[in-house]
Amino acid sequence: MTYKLGISRLDELIGDIKSGTNIMMIGPPISGKDDIANIIAYQGLLDANAAVIVSTREPGNNVLEWFERYNLDVPMDRIGIVDCVTRTLGFGAPDTDNIKMASSPVDLTGIGVKISQFFEHFWMEMHLRETRLCINSLSTILMYSNLQTVFRFLHVFTGRIKAANALGIYVIEEGMHDEKTIVTLKQLFDGMIEIRESEEGYQIRAVGFTPKPTPWFDYEIDGANIVLRG
């Protein structure tokens, strides 16, 4: 049981990602990290995986709309979204098949319960054995909770990803946290997707999957595809 990111050149260089892998994606604001996270989830749906996306920055409906916007032919019953935003805006939205509501990004217990409900549903009822969890973003959670609390929460879920043979992607905004925070969190991850600004735009590389990091690649996001150059 292995996974691919759906980013062609990186997949060629790092090969198959073993099940139970947890990956930190770190990069500057407006570098397309949201789209990249969704594309990795989309790749999973193409590979008959389930996808659980924790959205701390935009309502769950917006995330679903991303998949609908590009006419992606994926089964929507394999997407689960934990919405940490809508109820903070004062809307009493009910849970749906695709979206479960957490009260806020502070509610780590509630977020954990909703993630577990989706995992159980996909495993027990739909018999899906490969699931991708994407938390977008850890930075929002860290704004509301202290590092120790977030570390404990992540320790549980990175362990659960390993136990479930799943793939975990955790998004972090570069420049929002001190070095101690990043170093502390890095202990929990098996590899990293790093993004940096360049003269041309933005570059991406993968670290920790092979003895040396991959080269940096310029990239553009074209709908539900990431086009790498160089």
SVG drawing of the C-alpha trace seen along z (x, -y; Angstrom):
<svg xmlns="http://www.w3.org/2000/svg" viewBox="-28 -38 50 41">
<polyline fill="none" stroke="black" stroke-width="0.4" points="0.0,0.0 1.7,-3.2 0.8,-6.8 1.7,-9.3 1.5,-13.1 0.1,-13.7 3.0,-16.1 4.6,-14.4 8.3,-15.3 8.4,-15.0 6.7,-11.6 9.3,-10.4 12.1,-11.5 10.9,-10.2 9.0,-7.1 6.1,-5.6 5.4,-7.1 4.9,-4.3 1.6,-4.1 1.6,-5.7 3.6,-8.7 3.1,-12.2 4.2,-15.2 4.6,-18.9 4.0,-21.3 5.5,-24.7 5.7,-27.8 4.9,-31.5 1.4,-33.0 -0.3,-33.1 2.0,-30.4 -0.9,-28.1 -0.6,-25.8 -4.4,-25.4 -4.5,-24.3 -1.6,-22.0 -3.2,-20.3 -6.4,-19.9 -4.5,-18.5 -2.9,-15.9 -6.3,-15.0 -7.7,-14.9 -4.9,-12.5 -6.0,-10.2 -9.6,-10.2 -8.3,-9.2 -6.5,-6.4 -9.6,-5.1 -8.6,-6.7 -10.8,-8.6 -9.9,-12.2 -10.5,-13.9 -9.8,-17.7 -9.7,-19.8 -10.5,-23.4 -9.5,-26.1 -9.5,-29.1 -12.5,-28.8 -16.0,-27.2 -16.3,-23.6 -18.6,-24.5 -15.7,-26.4 -13.5,-23.4 -16.2,-21.2 -16.7,-23.9 -13.0,-23.6 -13.6,-20.0 -16.7,-20.9 -15.2,-24.0 -12.9,-22.0 -15.5,-19.4 -13.3,-16.8 -14.9,-13.4 -14.5,-12.1 -17.0,-10.3 -18.0,-13.0 -19.0,-10.3 -15.3,-9.7 -14.6,-13.3 -15.1,-14.3 -14.5,-17.9 -14.2,-19.1 -15.3,-22.7 -13.8,-24.8 -15.0,-28.1 -18.7,-28.3 -19.9,-28.1 -17.3,-30.7 -19.2,-33.1 -22.4,-32.5 -24.1,-30.2 -25.8,-27.2 -25.1,-24.9 -25.9,-21.2 -23.6,-18.4 -24.0,-16.9 -22.7,-13.7 -19.6,-15.6 -19.2,-18.2 -19.0,-17.9 -18.9,-21.1 -16.4,-21.8 -17.2,-24.7 -13.9,-26.5 -10.1,-25.9 -9.7,-25.9 -11.9,-22.9 -9.2,-20.3 -11.3,-17.6 -14.2,-18.3 -12.0,-18.3 -10.5,-15.0 -13.9,-13.4 -15.1,-14.6 -11.9,-13.3 -12.4,-9.9 -16.0,-9.7 -15.0,-10.1 -12.1,-7.6 -14.5,-5.1 -17.2,-5.7 -14.7,-5.2 -13.1,-2.2 -16.1,-0.3 -19.0,-1.3 -17.3,-2.0 -14.4,0.5 -11.9,-2.0 -8.4,-1.1 -6.5,-4.1 -7.3,-7.6 -5.5,-10.9 -5.9,-13.4 -5.1,-17.1 -5.1,-19.7 -5.2,-23.1 -3.8,-24.7 -1.8,-24.0 -0.9,-27.7 -4.5,-28.7 -4.8,-26.1 -1.5,-27.4 -2.8,-31.0 -5.5,-29.8 -3.8,-27.1 -0.3,-26.8 2.4,-24.7 2.2,-22.0 -1.5,-21.4 -1.1,-21.3 1.9,-19.0 -0.2,-16.6 -3.1,-16.7 -0.7,-16.1 1.1,-13.3 -2.2,-11.4 -3.1,-12.0 0.3,-11.3 0.2,-8.0 -3.2,-7.3 -2.1,-7.9 0.6,-5.3 -1.8,-2.8 -4.4,-3.3 -1.8,-3.1 -3.0,-6.5 -1.2,-9.6 -1.2,-12.8 -0.5,-16.3 -0.2,-19.3 0.0,-22.8 2.1,-25.5 2.5,-29.2 6.1,-30.1 7.0,-33.2 4.1,-33.0 6.0,-30.9 9.3,-31.0 12.1,-28.5 11.4,-26.6 7.8,-25.9 8.9,-24.6 11.7,-22.5 9.3,-21.0 6.7,-20.1 9.2,-18.7 9.8,-15.8 6.3,-14.4 6.8,-14.3 8.5,-11.8 9.1,-14.2 8.4,-17.8 7.1,-19.6 8.9,-23.0 7.9,-26.0 9.9,-29.2 9.6,-32.5 11.8,-33.0 12.4,-35.7 10.0,-33.9 7.3,-33.1 7.5,-30.1 9.5,-26.9 8.8,-23.5 10.8,-20.6 10.5,-17.4 12.7,-16.7 13.2,-13.5 12.0,-10.9 15.4,-10.3 18.9,-10.7 19.1,-14.2 16.3,-16.7 14.9,-16.9 16.0,-19.9 13.8,-23.1 11.3,-23.3 9.5,-26.4 5.8,-25.6 2.4,-26.9 -1.0,-25.8 -3.3,-25.1 -6.7,-24.2 -6.3,-20.8 -2.7,-20.3 0.7,-21.5 3.0,-22.1 6.7,-21.9 9.5,-23.5 13.2,-23.0"/>
</svg>
